[in-house]
Amino acid sequence: MTNLPDTVSGMAPAFVQGLVLSFGLIVAIGSQNAFVLRQGLRREHVGSVVLFCALADAVLIAAGVYGMAQALGERPGVARALALAGAVFLATYGWQALRRARQSHQLRAQASGAGLSLTAAIAQAAAFTLLNPHVYLDTVLLVGSIGAQQPATLRLWFVVGASVASMVWFVSLGFGARWLAPWFARPKAWQILDYLIGLTMWVLALLLVQHAWNGG
């Protein structure tokens, strides 16, 4: 029988782990973020684009977590191996973020150009989201395998945390574009953010190693 106090006490850590992991992976200079920023600068179909990107992430995250959980349910050895593989990935990702922090880079999106219809805007958002192979490696495989390590009663909170991070990021990027664009154009801001992401990914990697070492 499920221990309710243990479940309640585990909700916050599961939520926070999903939130931090998703935020660390989604905050990057890429075509999807540049497109959302562009739409925000143009004030064109912002709500629809933001909603699509956030919902797409939530669906992929949930599919990854519950699909991986089902696949790994009878295979604790494979689950442990995936946890270690995830730790290696996160450690490498963190190292890459720390390397980026030593370089100068910025995110720019031009607000000029022809306007898009709602259909065209959603089609482009779908292409940037679903045709990027890294989306499936990060969201479905990595986030899914890590979320599947959570107890069954806490997986939903992990999914919610990861989805909230995605929603907050896209809402901030789309609706705050005119205020955030100067910040995103500052290399120093991205360097600080990359340092924080790198260290966070290392902490999560250590937690995964501890999880695998303790046998899940």
C-alpha positions in Angstrom: 0.0 0.0 0.0 1.3 3.5 -0.8 2.6 5.5 2.1 0.8 8.8 1.8 3.2 10.9 4.0 6.2 9.5 1.9 4.4 10.4 -1.3 3.6 13.9 -0.2 7.2 14.5 1.1 8.5 13.2 -2.3 6.4 15.5 -4.4 8.5 18.6 -4.1 11.9 16.9 -4.9 10.4 15.1 -7.9 8.8 18.4 -9.1 12.0 20.4 -8.6 14.1 17.7 -10.3 11.9 17.8 -13.4 11.8 21.6 -13.3 15.5 22.0 -13.1 16.4 19.3 -15.6 13.9 20.6 -18.2 15.0 24.2 -17.7 18.7 23.3 -18.1 18.0 21.5 -21.3 15.6 23.9 -22.9 17.6 27.1 -22.3 19.9 27.2 -25.3 20.6 29.2 -28.4 18.6 27.3 -31.0 16.2 27.7 -33.9 13.1 27.1 -31.8 14.0 29.7 -29.2 15.0 32.2 -31.9 11.6 31.6 -33.6 9.6 32.1 -30.4 11.6 35.3 -29.7 11.0 36.6 -33.2 7.3 36.0 -32.9 7.3 37.8 -29.6 9.2 40.8 -31.1 6.6 41.0 -33.9 3.7 40.4 -31.5 2.4 37.9 -34.0 0.5 34.8 -32.9 2.5 34.7 -29.7 0.0 32.9 -27.6 -0.6 30.2 -30.1 3.1 29.6 -30.8 4.0 29.6 -27.1 1.1 27.2 -26.3 2.0 24.8 -29.1 5.7 24.7 -28.0 4.8 24.2 -24.4 2.2 21.5 -25.0 4.5 19.7 -27.5 7.2 19.5 -24.8 4.7 18.3 -22.2 3.4 15.5 -24.4 6.9 14.4 -25.3 8.0 14.5 -21.7 5.0 12.5 -20.5 5.4 10.0 -23.3 9.1 9.6 -22.5 8.6 9.2 -18.7 5.7 6.8 -18.8 6.9 5.0 -21.9 10.3 4.5 -20.4 8.8 3.5 -17.0 6.7 0.8 -18.7 9.7 -0.5 -20.7 12.0 -0.5 -17.7 9.5 -1.8 -15.1 10.7 -5.4 -15.3 14.3 -4.6 -16.0 16.0 -3.0 -13.0 19.4 -3.7 -14.4 18.6 -1.7 -17.6 17.1 1.1 -15.5 20.3 1.3 -13.5 22.4 1.3 -16.7 20.2 4.1 -18.2 20.6 6.1 -15.0 24.4 5.9 -15.3 24.2 6.7 -19.0 22.0 9.7 -18.1 24.6 10.8 -15.5 27.3 10.7 -18.1 25.2 12.7 -20.6 24.4 15.3 -18.0 28.0 15.5 -16.9 29.1 16.0 -20.5 26.2 18.5 -21.1 27.4 20.4 -18.0 31.0 20.4 -19.2 29.9 21.8 -22.6 27.8 24.5 -20.9 30.9 25.5 -18.8 33.0 25.6 -22.0 30.4 27.8 -23.7 30.5 30.1 -20.6 34.1 30.9 -21.6 33.0 32.0 -25.1 31.1 35.0 -26.3 27.7 34.2 -27.9 24.2 35.7 -28.0 20.7 35.0 -29.2 19.3 37.4 -31.8 16.0 37.3 -33.7 15.1 39.8 -36.3 11.6 41.2 -36.1 11.6 42.3 -39.7 10.4 40.3 -42.7 7.0 39.2 -44.0 4.3 38.4 -41.5 3.1 34.8 -41.0 -0.4 33.5 -41.0 -1.5 31.5 -37.9 -1.2 28.3 -39.9 2.2 29.1 -41.1 3.4 30.2 -37.7 2.2 26.9 -36.1 3.7 24.9 -39.0 7.1 26.5 -38.4 6.9 26.0 -34.6 6.1 22.4 -35.3 9.0 22.0 -37.6 11.5 23.6 -35.2 10.1 21.5 -32.4 9.4 18.1 -33.9 12.0 17.8 -36.7 14.9 18.4 -34.4 16.5 15.1 -33.4 17.9 16.5 -30.2 14.3 17.0 -29.0 13.8 13.3 -28.9 17.2 12.5 -27.4 16.8 15.1 -24.7 13.1 15.1 -24.0 12.0 11.6 -24.7 15.1 9.5 -24.0 17.0 11.5 -21.4 14.2 13.1 -19.5 12.1 10.0 -19.9 14.7 7.7 -18.5 15.4 10.0 -15.6 11.7 10.5 -14.8 11.2 6.7 -15.0 13.6 6.4 -12.0 11.0 8.1 -9.8 8.6 6.0 -7.8 5.3 5.4 -9.7 3.4 7.8 -7.4 5.9 10.7 -8.1 6.3 10.4 -11.8 3.4 12.8 -12.5 5.1 15.4 -10.3 8.3 15.0 -12.2 6.4 15.5 -15.5 4.5 18.5 -14.1 7.8 20.1 -13.0 9.5 19.5 -16.4 6.4 20.8 -18.2 6.1 23.9 -16.0 9.8 24.8 -16.8 9.0 24.6 -20.5 5.8 26.7 -20.2 7.5 29.4 -18.1 10.4 29.6 -20.5 8.3 29.9 -23.6 5.9 32.4 -22.0 8.8 34.5 -20.8 10.5 34.3 -24.2 7.4 35.1 -26.3 5.5 37.6 -24.2 8.7 39.2 -22.6 10.5 39.4 -25.9 10.7 43.2 -26.1 12.2 43.3 -22.6 14.3 40.2 -22.8 15.8 40.7 -26.3 18.5 43.2 -25.1 19.4 40.7 -22.3 19.7 37.8 -24.7 21.9 40.0 -27.0 24.4 40.4 -24.1 27.2 37.7 -24.2 27.9 38.2 -20.5 24.3 37.2 -19.6 24.6 33.9 -21.5 28.0 33.2 -19.9 26.5 33.5 -16.4 23.5 31.4 -17.4 25.8 28.7 -18.9 27.8 28.6 -15.7 24.7 28.0 -13.7 23.4 25.3 -16.1 26.7 23.5 -16.1 26.9 23.3 -12.3 23.3 22.3 -12.1 23.7 19.5 -14.6 26.7 18.2 -12.6 24.6 18.1 -9.4 21.9 16.2 -11.2 24.5 13.8 -12.6 25.8 13.1 -9.1 22.2 12.5 -7.9 21.7 9.9 -10.7 24.9 8.1 -9.8 23.8 8.0 -6.2 20.4 6.6 -7.4 22.1 3.9 -9.5 24.6 3.1 -6.7 21.7 2.6 -4.2 20.0 0.2 -6.6 17.1 2.6 -7.6 
